[in-house]
Each structure stands twice: as structure tokens, then as C-alpha cells.
Amino acid sequence: MTSTSLVRASGAVRSRPVPSAAPASPPAAVASAAATAPDTKPHPIARNTAQPFDSGWFDNLRVNLSAAERRVATLPGRRSVKKDAQAGWLLKAISCIDLTTLNGDDTAERVRRLCAKAVTPVRPDLLAALGFADRALHTGAVCVYHRFVATAVDALAGTGIPVAAVSTGFPAGLIPRELKLKEIEASVRDGAAEIDIVITREHVLTGQWQKLYDEMRDFRLAAGDAHVKAILATGELKTLRNVAKASMVCMMAGADFIKTSTGKEGVNATPLVTLVMLRMIRAYEARTGFRVGYKPAGGVSTAKTALDYQVLMKEELGRAWLEPDLFRIGASTLLADIERQLEHHVTGRYSAFHRHPIG
């Protein structure tokens, strides 16, 4: 076994041994590989609680870039899940997808079709062939603009699938603070159970960590019982050190999830920023005992990429972070590719993308 220490903070962040072998494959049966069906309560764990602002938690953070790059570079070649086990992991990935539509030409009807796909993400005949016909399977959430929250809530009534609303002037986050808070409150009133907020990147780029903390704390308070995912827009934060610090500050202020991107930046989710954010989640849990979720978004469009993220989650944080209460994938086209891969597993043939519409 080897050990890599990628992020250091005056001794507060310690390395964890990295397994030299591939993760243990689940049993041969696909249903067993997929483990349990998603809980109808999407957040069974204790919520994160805001901690007092303390710059000592992050002032001395450093990221070992070369070690981080080596870690993610070796992941695809050394970690492989095949056949029934792969089908099981992909079924689990479906339960962690925030099925998303965030387009300028969205309509109520498109949102309703998306919700219908979230309820039945895989064709029943494929599930039957995979031994999964008697189990409930749906996506982790449906993610929409505030304009369509009420539509999605109505379409998903009785399914147990939460609605997530992007908020606070998504994607740039440059509207007045008062409007950001009002938008959060309006989405919660319309039934959103999760709020994906965007931070003010300027606070990170200029080192105004107290302002970032105060902003995140206010967003959390405005959301009430709704869980809050803090979108860092990592592609615009310039350095991995900034990513690490922003992750810690947002968790310190009460974020339930930290999320990479809006999907609208030039660079979105990458394994490198994921690794840094996961190490910060680990460090935060060690300090406080609270488990914070993680959501990559933007660019996660293939089943292979989803598997890479799942393996990284399991190796860095453990089995608990493969469930939808702690892991979400923000995606719009990923589900179609996963369904294609499952069909190939059953029939030996790939089908065209247009046979798997999602909205």
C-alpha cells in the first residue's frame, strides 16, 4: 500500500492509504451489484451545521499538484469494473444523477418529460433482463430553473424524487444580494427540496474569505429545511489552492454539498478538482464529524466517466459516498449513455442516442 498526501494544512489534513488493488467487485448478479434501491428520503444523514468562521482551518492549505496529477492519471488504468459488476455500478450511478435541464429554451412540457424520465430512467424490459424488475429505480433529483420548480414538483408528486432549483443569479451569481435571498426563498415556497447556489467568485479571487463565509451562511439560512449545494465554479477560481479554500469555507458556513460547476464555464468538473474537493470533505468530517456531499457537474456525459467518479468517491471517502444523499452527478445527457451501455450489456448491441430521449 502506498500513501499520498496531496493537501496539507499545518498538520490538520492527514493522508489516507490508497489501495493498490481495484475495489472489490460486487457479486455477479447485477441486482446485488447495484445494492439497495435509493431511499425515498433523499437525505437520511444528519445535516451539516455551520461552524464559527476560523481562517486557521484553511490559511495554510497547500496542494501538491504533481502528486494530485499522478493520482488521477493512474485511476482509469488501475481501476476497472466489468460485466455484471459494471452494470450494477451504472444502475447505482443513475440513482445519483441530478437530471438537469438549464437551457434558455426550456418549456413546461420539456420539464414534464424530463420528470417522466427521472421516474422511469431505464426501459422496463432492460431492468427485467438485468434482474432489477422488482426494485425501484429513479434519479437522485430533477434540477431546473426557479421558473419551473412548481411544474417539476407537480410532475413528481408521490415519487419521492426531490426538485433542485439553481438559484442566486445562476450561473454568474452577480445579481444583488437581496434578490439572491428572495430567489432562494421563492424556490423553497414553490416546493424545491434542494437549492444549488452559486458563490461570488470575486470573494475567492480576492481572498475575502469572511465575505464568502457570510454569503454562504445567509444562503443556508434562507433555504430553511432545503438542502444547499454550493457551486464553486472551479474553472474560474484559477488555482487548486483556491478550490481547496473555497470548499472548506463553504462547508464551514453550512453547505450540505459542494459542487464543482454550473456547467456553463469553459472548464467544468475534472478529476483533479474533484480530488482536491474530496480531500477537503474528508478533512471537514475529521474536524466536525459532519459528512458533506459532493456533486460534479458539467462534462460528465459518458458512462465511463461516471464510473471513474464513482471509483474515486469510494477510494477517497468510502462506500457511504456512493449513495444519493452524499453523491450527485449533475448531467443532462449522461443518462442516455448509461442506458445505451446497459442495453449493450443485455443484448450485445449498441443503440442510437435518439432511442433514449430524456426531455
C-alpha positions as CSV (number, residue, x, y, z in Angstrom):
1,M,0.0,0.0,0.0
2,T,1.1,3.5,-0.8
3,S,0.2,6.8,0.7
4,T,-0.3,10.1,-1.0
5,S,-0.6,13.4,0.9
6,L,-2.0,16.0,-1.6
7,V,-3.4,18.7,0.7
8,R,-1.7,19.9,3.8
9,A,-2.9,22.4,6.4
10,S,-0.5,22.7,9.3
11,G,-0.9,19.1,10.2
12,A,-4.7,19.2,10.2
13,V,-5.1,17.2,7.0
14,R,-3.5,13.8,7.0
15,S,-3.0,11.3,4.2
16,R,-5.1,8.2,3.9
17,P,-3.6,4.9,2.4
18,V,-4.5,4.4,-1.2
19,P,-5.5,0.8,-2.0
20,S,-3.1,-0.8,-4.5
21,A,-5.8,-3.2,-5.8
22,A,-9.0,-2.5,-7.7
23,P,-12.1,-2.0,-5.5
24,A,-13.8,-5.3,-4.7
25,S,-16.4,-6.2,-7.3
26,P,-19.9,-6.7,-6.1
27,P,-21.5,-10.2,-6.5
28,A,-22.1,-11.4,-10.1
29,A,-25.8,-10.7,-10.1
30,V,-26.5,-7.2,-11.4
31,A,-29.2,-6.5,-8.7
32,S,-26.7,-7.3,-6.0
33,A,-24.0,-5.1,-7.6
34,A,-26.4,-2.2,-7.6
35,A,-27.0,-2.8,-3.9
36,T,-30.1,-1.2,-2.4
37,A,-32.6,0.9,-4.2
38,P,-32.5,4.7,-3.4
39,D,-34.2,5.7,-0.2
40,T,-37.4,7.6,-0.7
41,K,-36.0,10.2,1.8
42,P,-33.1,11.6,-0.2
43,H,-31.2,12.9,2.9
44,P,-31.3,10.4,5.7
45,I,-28.0,11.6,7.2
46,A,-27.6,14.4,9.7
47,R,-27.3,17.8,8.0
48,N,-24.1,19.8,8.1
49,T,-24.2,22.5,10.8
50,A,-22.4,25.8,10.3
51,Q,-19.2,26.3,12.3
52,P,-17.8,29.6,13.5
53,F,-15.6,31.3,11.0
54,D,-12.0,30.3,11.6
55,S,-9.3,31.2,9.0
56,G,-6.9,28.8,10.8
57,W,-8.8,25.9,9.1
58,F,-7.6,26.9,5.7
59,D,-4.9,29.7,5.9
60,N,-2.0,27.3,5.4
61,L,-3.6,24.9,2.9
62,R,-1.2,23.8,0.2
63,V,-1.9,21.4,-2.8
64,N,0.8,19.1,-4.1
65,L,0.0,19.5,-7.8
66,S,2.3,16.8,-9.1
67,A,1.0,14.2,-6.6
68,A,-2.6,15.1,-7.4
69,E,-1.9,14.8,-11.1
70,R,-0.3,11.4,-10.6
71,R,-3.2,10.2,-8.5
72,V,-5.9,11.0,-11.1
73,A,-3.7,9.9,-14.0
74,T,-3.4,6.3,-12.7
75,L,-7.1,6.0,-11.9
76,P,-8.5,4.9,-15.3
77,G,-5.8,2.3,-15.9
78,R,-5.8,0.6,-12.5
79,R,-9.5,0.7,-11.5
80,S,-11.7,-1.4,-13.8
81,V,-15.3,-2.7,-13.3
82,K,-16.6,-5.1,-15.9
83,K,-19.6,-7.1,-16.9
84,D,-22.4,-7.6,-14.3
85,A,-20.5,-5.5,-11.8
86,Q,-20.3,-2.6,-14.2
87,A,-24.0,-2.8,-14.9
88,G,-24.6,-2.7,-11.2
89,W,-22.4,0.3,-10.7
90,L,-24.2,2.1,-13.6
91,L,-27.6,1.4,-12.0
92,K,-26.2,2.9,-8.8
93,A,-25.0,5.9,-10.8
94,I,-28.5,6.5,-12.1
95,S,-29.8,6.8,-8.6
96,C,-27.2,9.6,-8.0
97,I,-28.0,11.7,-11.1
98,D,-29.5,15.2,-10.8
99,L,-31.3,15.0,-14.1
100,T,-31.0,18.6,-15.4
101,T,-32.3,21.0,-17.9
102,L,-31.0,24.5,-17.7
103,N,-31.5,25.9,-21.2
104,G,-32.8,29.2,-22.4
105,D,-35.5,27.4,-24.5
106,D,-36.8,25.3,-21.6
107,T,-40.6,24.9,-21.5
108,A,-43.0,23.4,-19.0
109,E,-43.6,20.4,-21.3
110,R,-39.9,19.7,-21.6
111,V,-39.6,19.7,-17.8
112,R,-42.6,17.3,-17.5
113,R,-40.9,14.9,-20.0
114,L,-37.7,15.2,-18.0
115,C,-39.6,14.3,-14.8
116,A,-41.2,11.3,-16.5
117,K,-37.7,10.1,-17.5
118,A,-36.5,10.7,-13.9
119,V,-39.3,8.4,-12.6
120,T,-38.5,5.7,-15.2
121,P,-34.9,6.2,-16.2
122,V,-34.4,2.8,-17.8
123,R,-36.7,0.8,-20.0
124,P,-38.6,-1.9,-18.0
125,D,-37.5,-4.7,-20.4
126,L,-33.9,-3.9,-19.7
127,L,-34.4,-3.8,-16.0
128,A,-36.2,-7.2,-16.1
129,A,-33.3,-8.6,-18.1
130,L,-30.9,-7.3,-15.5
131,G,-32.8,-8.9,-12.6
132,F,-33.9,-5.5,-11.4
133,A,-37.6,-5.6,-12.3
134,D,-38.9,-5.8,-8.7
135,R,-36.8,-2.8,-7.4
136,A,-37.5,0.9,-7.5
137,L,-35.0,2.9,-9.5
138,H,-35.2,6.6,-10.2
139,T,-32.7,9.5,-10.4
140,G,-31.5,11.4,-7.4
141,A,-33.3,14.6,-8.3
142,V,-34.5,16.8,-11.1
143,C,-32.7,20.2,-11.4
144,V,-34.4,23.2,-13.1
145,Y,-34.5,27.0,-13.0
146,H,-36.9,28.6,-10.5
147,R,-39.4,29.3,-13.2
148,F,-40.1,25.5,-13.5
149,V,-39.9,24.4,-9.8
150,A,-43.7,24.3,-9.3
151,T,-44.1,22.4,-12.6
152,A,-41.5,19.8,-11.6
153,V,-42.9,19.4,-8.1
154,D,-46.3,18.7,-9.6
155,A,-45.0,16.2,-12.1
156,L,-43.0,14.4,-9.4
157,A,-45.7,14.3,-6.8
158,G,-45.7,11.0,-4.9
159,T,-42.5,9.7,-6.4
160,G,-40.1,10.6,-3.6
161,I,-37.8,12.5,-6.1
162,P,-36.8,15.9,-4.9
163,V,-36.7,19.0,-7.1
164,A,-33.4,21.0,-7.1
165,A,-33.5,24.7,-8.1
166,V,-30.5,26.6,-9.3
167,S,-30.5,30.0,-7.6
168,T,-28.7,33.2,-6.6
169,G,-28.5,34.5,-10.1
170,F,-27.3,31.3,-11.7
171,P,-24.9,31.0,-13.5
172,A,-22.8,34.2,-12.9
173,G,-24.2,35.0,-9.4
174,L,-23.8,38.7,-9.9
175,I,-27.3,39.9,-9.0
176,P,-27.9,41.9,-5.8
177,R,-27.7,40.0,-2.6
178,E,-31.3,40.8,-1.6
179,L,-32.5,39.3,-4.9
180,K,-30.4,36.2,-4.3
181,L,-32.1,35.6,-1.0
182,K,-35.5,36.2,-2.4
183,E,-34.9,33.8,-5.2
184,I,-33.9,31.0,-2.7
185,E,-37.0,31.7,-0.6
186,A,-39.3,31.7,-3.6
187,S,-38.0,28.3,-4.8
188,V,-38.4,26.8,-1.4
189,R,-42.0,28.2,-1.3
190,D,-42.7,26.5,-4.7
191,G,-41.5,23.2,-3.3
192,A,-37.8,22.9,-4.0
193,A,-36.2,20.5,-1.6
194,E,-32.6,21.4,-2.7
195,I,-31.1,24.7,-3.7
196,D,-28.0,24.9,-5.9
197,I,-26.5,28.3,-5.2
198,V,-23.5,29.9,-6.9
199,I,-20.9,31.7,-4.9
200,T,-19.5,35.1,-5.7
201,R,-16.2,34.2,-7.4
202,E,-14.7,37.6,-6.6
203,H,-14.6,36.7,-2.9
204,V,-12.3,33.8,-3.7
205,L,-10.2,35.6,-6.2
206,T,-9.5,38.5,-3.9
207,G,-9.1,36.4,-0.7
208,Q,-12.2,37.8,1.0
209,W,-13.0,34.6,2.9
210,Q,-15.1,36.2,5.6
211,K,-17.4,37.6,2.9
212,L,-17.6,34.2,1.3
213,Y,-18.5,32.7,4.6
214,D,-21.1,35.3,5.4
215,E,-22.7,34.8,1.9
216,M,-22.9,31.1,2.2
217,R,-24.3,31.3,5.8
218,D,-27.0,33.6,4.6
219,F,-27.9,31.3,1.7
220,R,-28.2,28.4,4.1
221,L,-30.4,30.4,6.4
222,A,-32.7,31.5,3.6
223,A,-33.1,27.9,2.4
224,G,-34.5,26.7,5.7
225,D,-35.1,23.0,5.5
226,A,-34.0,22.7,1.9
227,H,-30.5,21.3,1.4
228,V,-28.0,23.6,-0.1
229,K,-25.4,22.7,-2.8
230,A,-22.6,25.3,-3.1
231,I,-21.4,25.7,-6.7
232,L,-17.8,26.8,-6.6
233,A,-17.4,27.3,-10.4
234,T,-13.9,25.7,-10.1
235,G,-12.9,26.5,-13.6
236,E,-13.0,30.2,-12.7
237,L,-11.1,30.0,-9.4
238,K,-7.6,29.9,-11.1
239,T,-5.8,27.6,-8.6
240,L,-6.4,24.3,-6.8
241,R,-5.5,26.1,-3.6
242,N,-8.4,28.5,-4.2
243,V,-10.6,25.4,-4.8
244,A,-9.5,23.9,-1.5
245,K,-10.0,27.0,0.5
246,A,-13.4,27.8,-1.1
247,S,-14.5,24.2,-0.4
248,M,-13.6,24.5,3.3
249,V,-15.2,27.9,3.8
250,C,-18.5,26.9,2.2
251,M,-18.6,23.7,4.4
252,M,-17.7,25.8,7.4
253,A,-20.7,28.1,6.6
254,G,-23.1,25.1,6.4
255,A,-23.2,23.9,2.8
256,D,-24.7,20.4,2.6
257,F,-22.9,19.7,-0.7
258,I,-20.1,21.2,-2.5
259,K,-20.4,21.2,-6.3
260,T,-17.8,21.9,-9.0
261,S,-19.5,23.9,-11.6
262,T,-22.6,25.4,-13.2
263,G,-21.9,23.6,-16.4
264,K,-21.7,27.0,-18.2
265,E,-18.0,27.7,-17.5
266,G,-15.3,27.0,-20.1
267,V,-13.9,24.3,-17.7
268,N,-16.2,22.3,-15.5
269,A,-15.8,19.1,-13.5
270,T,-12.4,17.5,-13.7
271,P,-10.9,14.6,-11.7
272,L,-8.2,16.9,-10.5
273,V,-10.5,19.5,-8.8
274,T,-12.7,16.5,-7.6
275,L,-9.7,15.0,-5.8
276,V,-9.0,18.3,-4.0
277,M,-12.6,18.8,-3.0
278,L,-12.9,15.2,-1.8
279,R,-9.8,15.7,0.4
280,M,-11.4,18.8,1.9
281,I,-14.7,16.9,2.6
282,R,-12.6,14.3,4.4
283,A,-10.7,16.9,6.4
284,Y,-14.0,18.6,7.3
285,E,-15.5,15.3,8.5
286,A,-12.4,14.7,10.6
287,R,-12.8,18.1,12.3
288,T,-16.5,18.2,12.8
289,G,-18.0,14.7,12.4
290,F,-20.3,16.0,9.7
291,R,-20.5,14.3,6.3
292,V,-20.8,16.7,3.3
293,G,-21.9,15.6,-0.1
294,Y,-20.1,16.1,-3.5
295,K,-21.6,16.9,-6.9
296,P,-19.5,17.1,-10.1
297,A,-21.4,18.9,-12.9
298,G,-20.6,19.8,-16.5
299,G,-18.8,17.4,-18.8
300,V,-19.9,14.2,-17.1
301,S,-21.6,12.8,-20.1
302,T,-20.4,9.2,-20.5
303,A,-20.9,6.0,-18.5
304,K,-17.1,5.5,-18.4
305,T,-16.6,9.0,-16.8
306,A,-19.4,8.3,-14.3
307,L,-17.6,5.1,-13.3
308,D,-14.3,6.9,-12.8
309,Y,-16.0,9.4,-10.5
310,Q,-17.7,6.6,-8.5
311,V,-14.4,4.8,-8.0
312,L,-12.7,8.0,-6.9
313,M,-15.5,8.6,-4.4
314,K,-15.2,5.1,-3.0
315,E,-11.5,5.2,-2.7
316,E,-11.2,8.7,-1.2
317,L,-14.3,8.8,1.0
318,G,-15.7,5.3,1.3
319,R,-18.8,3.3,0.4
320,A,-21.3,5.8,2.0
321,W,-20.4,8.4,-0.6
322,L,-21.8,6.2,-3.4
323,E,-25.4,7.0,-2.3
324,P,-27.5,9.9,-3.4
325,D,-27.6,11.5,0.0
326,L,-23.9,12.2,-0.4
327,F,-23.1,12.0,-4.1
328,R,-24.9,13.5,-7.1
329,I,-23.9,13.9,-10.7
330,G,-25.3,17.0,-12.5
331,A,-26.0,15.9,-16.0
332,S,-28.4,16.1,-18.9
333,T,-27.0,13.5,-21.4
334,L,-25.3,11.0,-19.1
335,L,-28.4,9.0,-18.6
336,A,-28.8,8.3,-22.3
337,D,-25.3,6.9,-22.5
338,I,-25.8,4.7,-19.3
339,E,-29.0,3.3,-20.8
340,R,-27.1,2.5,-24.0
341,Q,-24.4,0.7,-22.1
342,L,-27.0,-1.3,-20.2
343,E,-28.7,-2.3,-23.4
344,H,-25.3,-3.4,-24.8
345,H,-24.8,-5.5,-21.7
346,V,-28.2,-7.2,-22.2
347,T,-28.2,-7.6,-26.0
348,G,-24.6,-7.2,-27.1
349,R,-25.6,-4.4,-29.4
350,Y,-25.3,-0.6,-29.0
351,S,-28.4,1.5,-29.8
352,A,-28.5,5.1,-31.2
353,F,-28.8,8.0,-28.7
354,H,-32.1,9.1,-30.2
355,R,-33.7,5.9,-28.9
356,H,-33.1,7.1,-25.4
357,P,-34.7,10.6,-25.2
358,I,-34.7,12.4,-21.9
359,G,-36.6,15.6,-22.5
